[in-house]
Amino acid sequence: MSLATSMLQALLFPTPDGTGASAAHAPFAYAGGYAPQCGGIHALRRDAEGRVTATLAAELPGSPTWLHLTPDGRRLHALLEDSHELASFDVHPLDGGLTLVARRASGGQLPVHLDWRGDHAWIAHYGDGRLCRVPVDQEGALGAPDLVLSPRDGATSHTHMVRRHPRRPLMVATDLGQDLLRVWRLDGPGTEDGTPVELEPHPLPPGSGPRHFVFDPYDDDQLYLLNEGANALDWLGLDAQGRVTSRDRLSSLPASFEGLSYASDLLMAPDGRRLYALNRLHDAIAVFFVDARCRPTWAGEVWAQGSYPRSATFSPDGSQLWVCLQRSHQICVFELGDEGVPRFGHQFIAMPGAACVVFR
């Protein structure tokens, strides 16, 4: 290799020590987890033989259990569940290094979910049920909360997820403590100052424990909700006015199951034809097929290959399901074939207190 070529590579792909070519070893994903095992945000890298390792990239006490990477890949945001904080990082475009740019109170207790879109994001808090809006600047950084939506009863409210409808001016949140699906209108009378208007909440059977939900990618009227306490998948209708209707409820556990289990995460395949529900303690992934009328049916389950599957993420090409096994301190990779049933890919990644993964 000529000196000129070496100098060009060092210029284009600088390493932290200036010796060049670190882009080849840049992380392809980041992972977070629970303290005390997890000491911060980990970077996932793949070696020449295809082995994946997770190494600490940013020391961050407080349990970074929810991560969000902006679409341009320039900012990584972390919710620190145990310390009730929000942290923002610059992401180096070449080597993927993380630089902390802000760390502040999230506006409530136990932040567990973040919905980022446009010029602001919403944070759901499990501890006190609060929903906090935070502004997003032109660089993608999140600021301090500028609006708080408080629950009707903060002592029993546990907001677990918040998300805006992808195509309608509606926002939906789960209140696990009060067994409610809450809905807000984001435009029209009363919203001129940017404050959402809450509509009539949708009550669920006592003990349901609504946790995570997904919108149908093609049909605006369809909503699927996973209930932690009831271990059940609800098929719901959601019209343009924000009215919710119950259509069907299916167990996320096999008919023969006896014992204790807590449903956790819910994902929908990009084609809208499969749903994947995680069950903790039972430690399995339930699969539901969704027909042309958007009706889900039980299709079977597979063992999660470890203990306490907390969340799952599709690989960028949709061919794999990466499952975080919190109590096994691992991330497990499943292959998704044409039939859509996860197949263990014989790949584990050691990750302490594994709770979440985001891909670059």
Buried (B, 14 or more C-beta within 10 A) or exposed (E): EEEEEEEEBBEEBBBEEEEBBBBEBBBBBBBBBBBEBBBBBBBBBBEEEEEBBBEEBBEBBBBBBBBBBBEEEBBBBBBBBBBBBBBBBBBBEBBBBBEBBBBBBBBBBBBBBBBBEEEBBBBBBBBBBBBBBBBBEEEBBBBEBEBEBEBEEBEEBBBBBBBBBEEBBBBBBBBBBBBBBBBBBBEEEEBEEEEBBBBEBBEBEEEBBBBBBBBBBEBBBBBBBBBBBBBBBBBBBBEEEBEBEBBEBBBBBEEEBEEEBBBBBBBBBEEBBBBBBBBBBBBBBBBBBBEEEBBBEBBEBBEBBBBBBBBBBBBEEEEBBBBBBBBBBBBBBBBBEEEBBBEBBEBBBEBBBBBBBBBB
